[in-house]
């Protein structure tokens, strides 16, 4: 097999070829290194690369397999970690000049779990500075570009991961999500991004271990591959006080299921948010797929109340905790949107946080009641299609002005506020050939159901097979 045919495989196919001895970990890693050499200069998704170290890891994996050792879930599969995850001995910049040369002495739990499952670390993927915003650019590495149109953004903040997956530079990737950072880039790049329930994928170390806004999760080109990655990432850890005491290995099971009679709430614009017509057209064209699967569709949407003010207050508090010292000591080195978000958190009155917590509690209760009637709800991932890479963020959508740098991502952060799991799955393309994602939201802590419905939709549509031009 040549490098292209290898890199076009799904992660599950690669894993099967390794298990049967038709493919070695070294061959697999070398094929992806070849692809990175060919594609990354234009896309700029992989920002730190350790090719020699990856090949050494692959040789050790092959030796372990030859010695009869059991194979891990991700044995031999090459991965790269979002540049906000600590990687021991490998530069971790957070996309900021403040940490341009930072080399941590320990790794984040998400990294060590992938490595313990047999994955091979190639390097790091790009992100916006401090993960702020859904467009991947920073002063350390520059902008990442969308493989489907190099003039466009791949989204963010896990934009480097999504672009690397779409360009076949990686079969699996990790990311984080506060206001859509796993879902938005997945939708922009025709891949899959799952925002798990808080605690499903434990996070350590963390400056805000009791926060439920930011989660870590998997990205892949197919739903089954994302489920495989989730099986490796999930499971309890005593260092994360929110981690769930549930067996993660069910996520490695077959995803097939019947959906006859399943009730789905169709909330395409999430209660009337402005959405570009081209995005709506792409999704509306695929709605009959759910009826073909036997689902019962109804137009319905939960009441999101004052989710805007609540999210902004809670997000600002997290920025103040996480970036307060950096803004205080290195203000001149940090982008304005991070400063704005951090200083909002430092200056907002207690009444803003009181209102936010009350709104979040009420929204959770309303969503819980709503989801007793419907097993799933679906809508847009992002309110816009991928936009020009030179644009910092959309300032209007279909004639409606945006008030700040994340206002255009309400379609994702509204769902964040509910605490329910959500996935972005490929849902077609605009008339200009730009990817559009569909967001599927499930019941409380029901990632399994979300993965099953997304898998059924994916198998019926097959959009994931449409690769970007070389």
Backbone torsions as a table, in degrees:
resi	resn	phi	psi	omega
1	UNK	NA	138.3	175.9
2	UNK	-85.8	172.4	-175.1
3	UNK	-60.0	-40.6	-177.2
4	UNK	-63.8	-46.2	-178.6
5	UNK	-65.5	-33.3	177.2
6	UNK	-66.6	-48.0	-175.6
7	UNK	-71.1	-19.0	176.9
8	UNK	-78.3	-14.4	179.1
9	UNK	-67.6	156.6	168.7
10	UNK	-75.8	163.8	177.6
11	UNK	-61.4	-39.2	178.7
12	UNK	-64.9	-37.6	176.6
13	UNK	-65.6	-42.9	178.1
14	UNK	-60.1	-45.4	-179.5
15	UNK	-61.1	-39.4	179.4
16	UNK	-67.4	-40.3	179.6
17	UNK	-65.6	-35.9	176.4
18	UNK	-67.8	-43.0	-176.9
19	UNK	-63.7	-36.1	-179.9
20	UNK	-84.1	-5.5	179.0
21	UNK	85.7	7.4	178.7
22	UNK	-80.3	-13.3	-177.1
23	UNK	-147.2	137.7	177.3
24	UNK	-99.9	159.6	177.0
25	UNK	-61.3	-37.0	179.8
26	UNK	-64.7	-42.8	177.3
27	UNK	-61.9	-40.9	-178.5
28	UNK	-64.9	-46.3	179.3
29	UNK	-64.8	-43.2	-179.3
30	UNK	-63.2	-38.3	178.6
31	UNK	-61.1	-41.6	-179.8
32	UNK	-73.9	-32.9	173.7
33	UNK	-63.6	-38.3	176.4
34	UNK	-62.4	-41.9	179.9
35	UNK	-67.0	-40.5	177.6
36	UNK	-62.0	-42.0	179.1
37	UNK	-61.4	-37.1	-177.0
38	UNK	-80.9	-38.5	-169.7
39	UNK	-103.1	-31.3	-170.8
40	UNK	-66.1	-33.8	179.3
41	UNK	-55.3	-34.2	179.8
42	UNK	-84.5	-34.5	-173.6
43	UNK	-90.6	-36.9	179.1
44	UNK	60.6	49.7	179.1
45	UNK	-95.5	-41.1	178.2
46	UNK	-92.6	116.7	-173.4
47	UNK	-105.2	-18.2	171.8
48	UNK	-134.2	129.5	-175.7
49	UNK	-133.1	130.5	175.7
50	UNK	-120.3	79.9	-176.3
51	UNK	-65.2	-44.3	-178.7
52	UNK	-63.7	-43.4	178.8
53	UNK	-63.5	-38.7	179.3
54	UNK	-65.0	-40.7	179.1
55	UNK	-67.8	-34.2	175.5
56	UNK	-65.7	-43.1	177.1
57	UNK	-60.5	-40.7	-179.1
58	UNK	-66.1	-40.8	178.2
59	UNK	-63.0	-39.9	177.8
60	UNK	-65.6	-37.7	178.2
61	UNK	-64.9	-41.5	178.1
62	UNK	-65.0	-39.8	178.9
63	UNK	-64.9	-40.1	178.8
64	UNK	-64.1	-40.6	178.6
65	UNK	-65.6	-42.5	179.1
66	UNK	-63.3	-28.8	179.5
67	UNK	-83.6	3.0	176.1
68	UNK	85.6	12.3	179.8
69	UNK	-73.6	145.7	178.6
70	UNK	-60.1	144.6	-179.2
71	UNK	-90.6	135.2	176.5
72	UNK	-73.5	168.7	-178.7
73	UNK	-56.8	-34.8	-176.0
74	UNK	-112.5	26.5	-173.9
75	UNK	-52.9	121.2	173.7
76	UNK	79.6	-4.2	-175.6
77	UNK	-82.1	126.6	179.8
78	UNK	-75.2	137.9	178.5
79	UNK	-137.1	160.6	169.0
80	UNK	-134.3	147.0	-171.3
81	UNK	-105.3	140.4	175.9
82	UNK	-53.4	139.0	-171.7
83	UNK	-74.5	16.9	168.2
84	UNK	-104.8	-11.3	173.8
85	UNK	-84.5	131.7	177.2
86	UNK	-66.6	137.1	175.8
87	UNK	-131.5	111.8	-175.6
88	UNK	-57.3	126.2	177.8
89	UNK	79.3	0.0	-179.7
90	UNK	-126.1	135.1	-176.9
91	UNK	-51.9	135.6	177.6
92	UNK	-132.5	108.2	-169.7
93	UNK	-103.2	-17.9	-171.8
94	UNK	58.5	16.6	-179.5
95	UNK	69.4	18.8	-174.9
96	UNK	-121.8	139.6	174.2
97	UNK	-59.0	-23.5	178.9
98	UNK	-59.6	-34.0	-175.6
99	UNK	-117.4	24.8	-174.9
100	UNK	-51.4	-37.6	-174.7
101	UNK	-113.8	19.3	-176.9
102	UNK	-75.8	125.2	176.1
103	UNK	-122.1	105.2	-175.8
104	UNK	-72.6	157.4	177.8
105	UNK	-95.7	-1.4	179.0
106	UNK	-140.5	164.3	-179.9
107	UNK	-112.0	150.2	172.5
108	UNK	-64.1	154.9	-178.4
109	UNK	-59.4	-38.1	179.0
110	UNK	-59.2	-35.1	179.2
111	UNK	-72.3	-48.5	-177.1
112	UNK	-65.8	-32.1	178.5
113	UNK	-68.5	-39.9	176.7
114	UNK	-63.9	-44.2	-179.7
115	UNK	-65.8	-37.8	177.7
116	UNK	-65.1	-28.1	177.9
117	UNK	-83.8	1.4	175.0
118	UNK	102.1	1.5	-179.5
119	UNK	-68.6	153.6	-179.6
120	UNK	-107.4	117.3	-180.0
121	UNK	-79.0	120.0	176.8
122	UNK	-92.1	-36.1	-175.5
123	UNK	170.0	-146.6	-174.3
124	UNK	-126.1	151.8	178.8
125	UNK	-108.8	151.9	-173.0
126	UNK	-74.6	159.4	-179.7
127	UNK	-156.3	164.0	171.5
128	UNK	-67.6	160.7	179.7
129	UNK	-55.6	122.7	-177.2
130	UNK	56.4	23.2	177.9
131	UNK	68.1	19.3	-174.3
132	UNK	-93.0	111.6	177.7
133	UNK	107.6	157.2	-178.3
134	UNK	-104.2	42.4	173.1
135	UNK	-144.0	124.6	-169.7
136	UNK	-91.0	99.8	172.6
137	UNK	-153.4	151.6	176.7
138	UNK	-160.3	162.8	-177.4
139	UNK	-76.0	-9.0	179.4
140	UNK	-83.9	-48.1	-174.0
141	UNK	-118.0	-8.2	-177.7
142	UNK	84.9	-161.8	-174.4
143	UNK	-94.1	144.3	168.4
144	UNK	-90.9	144.6	-176.2
145	UNK	-114.6	152.2	-177.5
146	UNK	-77.0	123.2	-178.8
147	UNK	-60.7	-22.2	179.2
148	UNK	-81.4	-18.5	174.2
149	UNK	-162.9	106.4	-173.7
150	UNK	-66.0	-9.8	175.5
151	UNK	-84.3	-4.5	-173.8
152	UNK	-115.6	160.9	176.3
153	UNK	-77.7	149.8	170.8
154	UNK	-87.3	3.5	-173.8
155	UNK	84.3	-166.9	-179.1
156	UNK	-178.2	178.6	8.1
157	UNK	-85.9	-11.0	177.4
158	UNK	-86.7	45.0	-174.8
159	UNK	-72.0	-35.8	177.0
160	UNK	-63.4	-39.4	178.6
161	UNK	-63.6	-47.4	-178.3
162	UNK	-64.1	-42.6	-179.8
163	UNK	-65.7	-39.8	178.7
164	UNK	-64.3	-39.4	177.1
165	UNK	-64.2	-48.0	-177.6
166	UNK	-61.6	-37.5	-179.1
167	UNK	-82.5	5.4	178.0
168	UNK	67.3	23.8	176.1
169	UNK	-81.8	-19.1	178.7
170	UNK	-143.6	149.1	171.9
171	UNK	-91.1	-22.8	-178.1
172	UNK	-143.4	153.1	175.9
173	UNK	-152.0	162.5	175.6
174	UNK	-111.7	167.5	177.6
175	UNK	-168.5	-179.6	175.9
176	UNK	-130.4	163.4	-175.3
177	UNK	-149.5	118.3	169.1
178	UNK	-108.5	-57.5	-178.6
179	UNK	-115.7	18.5	179.1
180	UNK	130.1	13.9	-170.1
181	UNK	-72.2	-12.4	167.7
182	UNK	-96.4	-34.3	-173.1
183	UNK	-83.2	-45.1	-178.2
184	UNK	-60.5	-51.8	179.4
185	UNK	-65.7	-31.2	175.5
186	UNK	-62.3	-45.9	178.3
187	UNK	-63.2	-38.3	-179.5
188	UNK	-71.6	-21.8	-172.8
189	UNK	-117.8	11.8	175.9
190	UNK	62.7	36.2	175.2
191	UNK	-126.1	-172.9	-176.0
192	UNK	-110.2	132.6	174.7
193	UNK	-134.4	123.0	-177.8
194	UNK	-107.3	123.0	168.2
195	UNK	-92.3	104.4	-179.7
196	UNK	-73.9	170.0	172.0
197	UNK	-62.2	147.7	173.7
198	UNK	-54.4	131.3	-179.9
199	UNK	91.9	-14.9	179.7
200	UNK	-63.5	-44.0	174.8
201	UNK	-111.7	102.8	-176.7
202	UNK	-62.5	148.8	-178.5
203	UNK	-121.0	128.7	176.1
204	UNK	-157.7	138.1	-7.5
205	UNK	-75.2	160.2	-179.1
206	UNK	-147.9	136.1	176.2
207	UNK	-78.1	-15.9	-177.1
208	UNK	-133.9	64.6	-172.7
209	UNK	-66.8	-16.9	-179.3
210	UNK	-97.7	2.1	178.9
211	UNK	-81.6	141.8	177.5
212	UNK	-104.6	3.7	-177.4
213	UNK	-74.9	-49.8	-175.9
214	UNK	-94.4	127.6	175.9
215	UNK	-126.0	158.9	171.4
216	UNK	-103.6	151.0	-178.3
217	UNK	-166.7	-179.1	-174.1
218	UNK	-96.3	154.4	170.3
219	UNK	-133.7	147.5	-178.4
220	UNK	-164.7	177.7	177.5
221	UNK	-88.0	-22.5	177.5
222	UNK	-127.3	159.9	-179.8
223	UNK	-65.9	-41.2	-179.6
224	UNK	-63.1	-37.1	176.8
225	UNK	-67.0	-38.9	177.2
226	UNK	-63.7	-37.8	177.5
227	UNK	-65.0	-39.4	176.6
228	UNK	-60.6	-45.7	179.3
229	UNK	-63.1	-39.6	178.4
230	UNK	-62.8	-38.0	178.6
231	UNK	-60.4	-33.1	179.0
232	UNK	-79.5	-31.2	-175.6
233	UNK	-86.1	-31.8	-170.8
234	UNK	-80.9	173.4	179.3
235	UNK	114.3	151.0	-172.9
236	UNK	-67.9	152.5	171.4
237	UNK	-147.5	127.0	-173.0
238	UNK	-65.4	-16.3	179.9
239	UNK	-80.8	-10.7	175.4
240	UNK	-111.3	110.9	-175.0
241	UNK	-66.4	-14.3	179.9
242	UNK	-99.2	-2.6	-173.0
243	UNK	-64.2	143.3	-173.6
244	UNK	-89.7	137.3	179.8
245	UNK	-89.2	67.9	-179.9
246	UNK	-135.2	145.4	-178.0
247	UNK	-68.9	122.5	-178.0
248	UNK	-80.9	-10.2	-169.2
249	UNK	-75.9	-10.7	174.6
250	UNK	-63.4	-25.8	-178.3
251	UNK	-70.5	-11.6	175.9
252	UNK	-91.4	4.1	-179.3
253	UNK	-85.6	169.3	178.0
254	UNK	-64.6	141.5	-173.3
255	UNK	-96.0	-3.0	-176.1
256	UNK	-62.9	140.7	179.4
257	UNK	-163.5	150.8	173.7
258	UNK	-86.6	146.3	-177.3
259	UNK	-122.7	18.7	178.9
260	UNK	-59.0	124.8	177.4
261	UNK	82.3	-0.7	-179.5
262	UNK	-68.4	129.7	-176.8
263	UNK	-91.7	128.1	-179.1
264	UNK	-125.2	131.1	174.4
265	UNK	-88.4	122.5	179.2
266	UNK	-94.6	107.6	-177.1
267	UNK	-124.6	60.1	-167.4
268	UNK	-51.2	-44.7	-178.0
269	UNK	-102.6	13.8	176.9
270	UNK	52.1	49.9	173.7
271	UNK	89.6	21.6	174.8
272	UNK	102.0	19.2	174.2
273	UNK	-66.7	147.9	176.5
274	UNK	-67.0	133.4	-178.9
275	UNK	-136.3	138.0	176.8
276	UNK	-61.4	133.7	-178.9
277	UNK	-54.8	-35.5	-179.3
278	UNK	-65.0	-31.4	177.0
279	UNK	-70.7	-45.7	178.6
280	UNK	-61.4	-41.4	-179.6
281	UNK	-61.7	-42.1	-179.2
282	UNK	-62.7	-41.6	-178.7
283	UNK	-74.5	-43.1	-179.7
284	UNK	-59.7	-31.5	179.9
285	UNK	-65.5	-21.4	-176.8
286	UNK	-104.0	-2.6	-179.0
287	UNK	-60.1	-34.0	177.6
288	UNK	-59.6	-19.9	178.6
289	UNK	-58.9	-40.1	-178.5
290	UNK	-67.1	-35.9	175.7
291	UNK	-67.1	-37.1	177.1
292	UNK	-64.9	-28.9	177.1
293	UNK	-78.2	-8.6	178.9
294	UNK	99.1	5.0	-177.8
295	UNK	-75.0	154.2	173.8
296	UNK	-104.3	112.8	-175.3
297	UNK	-97.9	137.3	174.0
298	UNK	-138.0	141.4	173.6
299	UNK	-75.5	115.6	-178.5
300	UNK	-163.2	152.3	-179.0
301	UNK	-152.4	138.5	175.4
302	UNK	-68.4	161.3	176.8
303	UNK	-83.8	112.8	-177.5
304	UNK	-84.5	-1.0	175.1
305	UNK	53.8	-134.9	179.4
306	UNK	-100.4	51.9	179.9
307	UNK	-60.7	-31.1	179.6
308	UNK	-58.8	-58.5	-177.6
309	UNK	-62.3	-38.6	-179.0
310	UNK	-64.4	-46.5	-179.0
311	UNK	-63.7	-44.7	-178.2
312	UNK	-62.3	-39.8	179.7
313	UNK	-66.5	-45.4	-178.6
314	UNK	-70.0	-38.6	177.0
315	UNK	-63.3	-44.6	-179.8
316	UNK	-62.2	-38.1	176.8
317	UNK	-60.4	-43.5	179.3
318	UNK	-65.0	-39.6	177.0
319	UNK	-62.6	-41.0	179.3
320	UNK	-61.9	-39.7	179.2
321	UNK	-69.1	-46.7	-172.0
322	UNK	-81.8	-37.8	-172.4
323	UNK	-114.5	2.4	-176.4
324	UNK	-56.0	-46.6	-179.1
325	UNK	-66.9	-40.0	-179.9
326	UNK	-63.5	-43.0	178.8
327	UNK	-65.9	-38.9	179.7
328	UNK	-65.5	-43.0	-171.7
329	UNK	-94.0	-22.7	-174.2
330	UNK	-135.1	38.4	-173.7
331	UNK	-51.5	-40.6	-175.3
332	UNK	-69.1	-11.8	-177.6
333	UNK	-102.6	1.6	-170.3
334	UNK	-117.2	143.4	-177.1
335	UNK	-69.7	155.7	-170.6
336	UNK	-63.2	-36.9	-177.7
337	UNK	-65.6	-34.6	176.4
338	UNK	-68.3	-41.5	177.2
339	UNK	-60.8	-46.5	-179.4
340	UNK	-59.1	-47.4	-177.7
341	UNK	-65.2	-38.6	-179.2
342	UNK	-69.5	-45.7	-178.7
343	UNK	-69.0	-29.8	172.5
344	UNK	-60.7	-42.1	178.6
345	UNK	-66.5	-32.8	-180.0
346	UNK	-75.8	-27.5	-171.3
347	UNK	-107.2	-14.4	-174.5
348	UNK	-66.7	144.8	-178.1
349	UNK	-72.3	160.9	177.5
350	UNK	-58.7	-31.7	-179.1
351	UNK	-61.1	-29.9	178.7
352	UNK	-66.4	-40.6	179.5
353	UNK	-73.7	-36.0	176.0
354	UNK	-61.4	-47.1	178.2
355	UNK	-61.0	-41.7	-177.8
356	UNK	-62.1	-45.4	-178.3
357	UNK	-68.0	-37.0	177.2
358	UNK	-66.0	-42.3	179.2
359	UNK	-65.0	-42.0	-179.8
360	UNK	-63.6	-42.7	178.7
361	UNK	-62.1	-43.4	-179.9
362	UNK	-67.1	-38.8	179.1
363	UNK	-65.3	-40.5	178.3
364	UNK	-61.7	-43.0	-179.8
365	UNK	-64.5	-44.8	179.7
366	UNK	-63.3	-40.7	179.7
367	UNK	-66.5	-39.2	178.1
368	UNK	-59.6	-46.2	179.2
369	UNK	-63.5	-44.2	-179.9
370	UNK	-58.9	-41.8	-175.6
371	UNK	-80.2	-1.0	169.4
372	UNK	-76.7	-26.4	178.2
373	UNK	-86.0	-36.8	-178.4
374	UNK	-118.5	138.5	176.9
375	UNK	-79.7	-29.5	-179.7
376	UNK	-139.7	158.8	165.4
377	UNK	-132.7	147.7	-175.8
378	UNK	-129.5	151.9	177.8
379	UNK	-173.6	-172.1	-179.2
380	UNK	-68.4	149.7	169.4
381	UNK	-79.5	-55.2	-179.6
382	UNK	-121.4	148.6	-177.1
383	UNK	-81.5	-6.9	179.6
384	UNK	-132.9	162.4	170.2
385	UNK	-83.2	166.3	176.6
386	UNK	-50.9	130.3	-175.8
387	UNK	-108.0	174.8	-174.6
388	UNK	-58.8	137.8	-176.2
389	UNK	-64.1	-23.0	179.2
390	UNK	-79.0	-13.9	-179.2
391	UNK	-82.6	124.3	-178.0
392	UNK	-65.9	-44.2	175.7
393	UNK	-165.7	154.0	178.9
394	UNK	-64.0	134.1	178.8
395	UNK	-101.4	-8.0	173.4
396	UNK	-157.0	153.7	176.5
397	UNK	-131.9	117.2	178.1
398	UNK	49.6	41.4	177.1
399	UNK	89.8	-6.5	179.4
400	UNK	-96.3	121.6	-179.8
401	UNK	-66.9	144.4	174.0
402	UNK	-96.8	138.4	-171.4
403	UNK	-86.3	-19.8	-177.9
404	UNK	-160.2	-174.8	-169.9
405	UNK	-76.3	-8.9	177.0
406	UNK	-120.2	3.5	-177.6
407	UNK	-58.9	-31.0	-178.0
408	UNK	-74.5	-2.3	-179.5
409	UNK	-109.6	21.5	179.7
410	UNK	-59.6	-31.4	179.9
411	UNK	-60.1	-23.6	175.3
412	UNK	-97.5	-43.9	-174.8
413	UNK	-75.4	-19.1	169.6
414	UNK	-59.1	-44.1	-179.8
415	UNK	-67.4	-38.3	175.0
416	UNK	-51.4	-43.6	-175.5
417	UNK	-66.2	-21.6	179.1
418	UNK	-76.8	-22.6	-177.1
419	UNK	80.7	7.2	-176.8
420	UNK	-95.0	150.6	179.7
421	UNK	-70.2	146.9	-178.0
422	UNK	-147.6	149.9	-178.4
423	UNK	-133.0	147.1	169.3
424	UNK	-105.3	124.8	-179.3
425	UNK	-126.4	141.3	-179.0
426	UNK	-53.4	133.7	-175.2
427	UNK	-133.9	24.5	176.6
428	UNK	111.2	-165.2	-172.7
429	UNK	-139.0	153.3	174.0
430	UNK	-73.4	174.2	178.0
431	UNK	-62.0	-22.0	178.1
432	UNK	-90.3	3.7	177.9
433	UNK	83.6	19.7	179.4
434	UNK	-95.4	138.1	-176.0
435	UNK	-66.0	148.9	175.1
436	UNK	-130.1	135.2	178.8
437	UNK	-105.9	152.3	173.5
438	UNK	-107.4	134.1	177.9
439	UNK	-99.6	124.3	176.6
440	UNK	-113.0	124.6	-179.3
441	UNK	-113.1	136.1	-178.5
442	UNK	-112.7	-178.5	177.4
443	UNK	-68.9	167.2	-176.4
444	UNK	-51.6	120.2	177.4
445	UNK	61.9	20.0	-179.1
446	UNK	-99.7	60.6	174.0
447	UNK	-59.1	-34.4	-177.2
448	UNK	-61.1	-46.5	178.3
449	UNK	-64.2	-41.1	178.0
450	UNK	-60.0	-45.7	178.8
451	UNK	-62.9	-39.3	-178.9
452	UNK	-65.3	-44.5	179.2
453	UNK	-68.5	-41.0	177.7
454	UNK	-61.9	-39.0	178.3
455	UNK	-64.2	-43.7	179.8
456	UNK	-63.2	-42.5	177.6
457	UNK	-63.4	-44.0	179.6
458	UNK	-61.6	-43.0	-179.3
459	UNK	-66.7	-31.2	-179.9
460	UNK	-77.6	-28.2	-174.2
461	UNK	-104.1	-37.6	176.2
462	UNK	64.4	24.1	179.8
463	UNK	-64.8	-25.2	-177.0
464	UNK	-62.4	-21.1	-178.4
465	UNK	-77.3	-12.7	-179.0
466	UNK	-81.3	100.0	-177.9
467	UNK	-85.7	155.7	174.5
468	UNK	-67.7	156.5	178.1
469	UNK	-63.0	144.7	179.6
470	UNK	-58.7	NA	NA
